[in-house]
Amino acid sequence: MSQSRRTASGSPKSFRDSSKAMMTDSKSLSLRLASLSDLRTVNGLIERAIDTWGLPERVKRLCMPLYRYCEYDLECLELVVAEAEGSAIVGVAAWEQADPGDVPAGQIALLLHGIYVAPDQHRNGIGTRLFEAAEKAAASRGFDGVLVKAQPGAEHFFRARGLERLAVEDHRRDYPHRFWKPVKRG
């Protein structure tokens, strides 16, 4: 395989170009790239989602700023929102190319930063649709797979979608809840 095939060729613009294929409306849900005007809603949804995590309130308060997205993130990441019928944002996912040191040797991957779903919309397939969009983005750009650094409480969700936990090889560097799923390139 040539080197150009093995490097990530996608950018946020490439998701825009291929997003029409992902906007099929099953159960009145559509996916699109987030815009600057969505950031307040997106960050509010993320805060509500994190509030459901089994963490002490102090930890949630201290970590919350790290999970919020800003204008710069829209230039660096693909931030995708799921909208229910009537234009309400009910889910969000973000991804970019993974650092080679986090990925199984010799692989290139899309790093899924997170999937957040409005708490009142859990178990409606929104997280699954967002994960499938990340898989399609990875495959269409020639990545070998999807890498996730998940919260401990999300392990069941990712295992149910076929991801396997990666072994911790360096305890000083490796995040302990890394999950990997190979994709078939498109």
Secondary structure, 3 states (H helix, E strand, C coil): CCHHHHCCCCCHHHHHHHHHHHCCCCCCEEEEECCHHHHHHHHHHHHHHHCCCCCCHHHHHHHHHHHCCCHHHHHHCEEEEEEECCCEEEEEEEEEECCHHHCCCCCCEEEEEEEEECHHHCCCCHHHHHHHHHHHHHHHCCCCEEEEECCHHHHHHHHHCCCEECCCCCCCCCCCCEEEEECCCC
